[in-house]
Amino acid sequence: MPLAVAEGGRGHTGGDQFGIDSSEYAAFSAWATAAGKIDFAGTDTGRQFFETRVQPVLLTRGCSFQACHSPQAGNDLKLRSGSVGFFSAVALEKNYELLKDEFMAMEFPDARRARAVAKTILEDDARVADLSMGGIAHRGGPVLESRGDALAQSAQPAACPPVYSPATATPFCTVQEWVRIERANRASEVTNMDAGQTRACGVRRADVRAGRRSPRVRHVPGRLGPDGRDHHVHRHPGARPDCQRDRDLADRRLRGPGPRAGPERGHPGA
């Protein structure tokens, strides 16, 4: 609604089109009142947490700045902006689906495996013991980091209290809690890919007689290491573990498909 700025509207490239006392504005207002408010979250606790906790983080940490990740941004994370402290259900839906489906990795319990998080934490942090889980280059800097030398201020799941408190939680721990809630809500749809967990890895055995690989899949155990990768997969002559493929896909999702791809390589840390 291009309402006049002097009457509570926000900037519009087409100028002020409506005033509060105009008949056009009255018609729009009556229509919106009759339609009622669209409930974005409903009873979904993941959506509720995104609306009340994660969306504010995207604002307060500067992610939604016009030159960063606004609809006019020159990158793929184009977050919808609100108006005068309000986000419509449509804007929340677009931001939620975009961030969750394309920039998070809900298959991993560690939020740092997501590209949106990896690009917003320190690449080298002395407070973090596992250096393989450091961040990647980001022109906007490590915006999810918090000041302080203590372990509690570091961006890692171990630094997050077992019970989330919005009054004391760091931005990283807020995102980590969102990941926990989403995974809990969809426990039957996500795998437990935490360090030390085991899962079945499909191994396609070579069909020597036909001179090609057989479509038959034999499941063998694999174990996830601290970096979230598969280790100690039992290999057989002529067999290729599907877990290796899954690991490669996860790495490409996190760091980009290659040295020439990705904004952090082609552009100074987008």
Salt bridges, closest charged atoms under 4 A:
ASP44 OD2 - ARG186 NH2 3.46
GLU93 OE1 - ARG47 NH1 2.65
GLU97 OE2 - ARG47 NH2 3.14
ASP101 OD1 - LYS100 NZ 2.90
GLU107 OE2 - ARG253 NH1 2.94
ASP110 OD2 - ARG112 NH2 2.70
ASP125 OD2 - ARG127 NH2 2.89
GLU145 OE1 - ARG127 NH2 3.18
GLU177 OE2 - ARG180 NH2 2.73
GLU182 OE1 - ARG186 NH1 2.75
ASP227 OD2 - ARG229 NE 3.85
ASP227 OD1 - HIS231 NE2 3.34
ASP230 OD2 - ARG199 NH2 3.28
ASP242 OD1 - ARG204 NE 3.76
ASP242 OD1 - ARG240 NH1 3.92
ASP246 OD2 - ARG199 NH2 3.48
ASP246 OD1 - ARG245 NE 3.71
ASP251 OD1 - ARG113 NH2 3.62
ASP251 OD2 - ARG229 NH2 3.09
GLU264 OE1 - ARG115 NH2 2.79
GLU264 OE1 - LYS119 NZ 3.91
